[in-house]
Amino acid sequence: DQQVKQNSPSLSVQEGRISILNCDYTNSMFDYFLWYKKYPAEGPTFLISISSIKDKNEDGRFTVFLNKSAKHLSLHIVPSQPGDSAVYFCAASTHQGGSEKLVFGKGTKLTVNP
Amino acid sequence: DSGVTQTPKHLITATGQRVTLRCSPRSGDLSVYWYQQSLDQGLQFLIQYYNGEERAKGNILERFSAQQFPDLHSELNLSSLELGDSALYFCASSPGRVTDTQYFGPGTRLTVL
């Protein structure tokens, strides 16, 4: 049973336009959400996070939106750059019990075309 | 460079064998996490250690075990290997507080033939 779902395996956008990556989750106990970016032959790199008490978090070109009622979050990249081409993983965790284990989606491969 | 190192980078072995993957966390980090990424799968959490003690367990097989040593490096032992164990194995580390970011190493690619 996949608790974190990224239904789009891939996304292609033009440089300068907006990239929107989507993520759905099923476990209502999740209270912290993260996006990681992964280049080939490297480990995932933390990008941005959001607590369940917020509905938006912004960091430069990256904004994460959280819709708790829909159990949905999205990552917006504006403007998209060719260097943003990577696999993006959505992850979620619950901080109850002091455990920080992350539950990851399968990833969305973003290609930004020059 | 995340500061987390993993060795070896690649490992090729045969079914039934046993291997050990090694992880050195970032300086000062007390928590180490192990994840498995199989083909077309997201990262699956295996196990977490904090300052030498097991803190959380995921879907780790009984054939797999891990430990964290006094110098805080960690090893993941995989035994009686099967073809399906072929995957990327990532280690991550964090200072250990619940809201701390996990920093990932470059991974070890295990191929079981």
Interface residues (C-beta under 8 A of the other chain):
Chain A: V4 Q6 Y32 L34 Y36 A41 E42 G43 P44 T45 F46 S49 F89 A91 H95 G98 S99 E100 K101 L102 V103 F104 G105 K106 G107
Chain B: S2 V4 S31 Y33 Y35 D40 Q41 G42 L43 Q44 F45 Q48 R55 A56 G58 F90 A92 S94 V98 T99 D100 T101 Q102 Y103 F104 G105 P106 G107
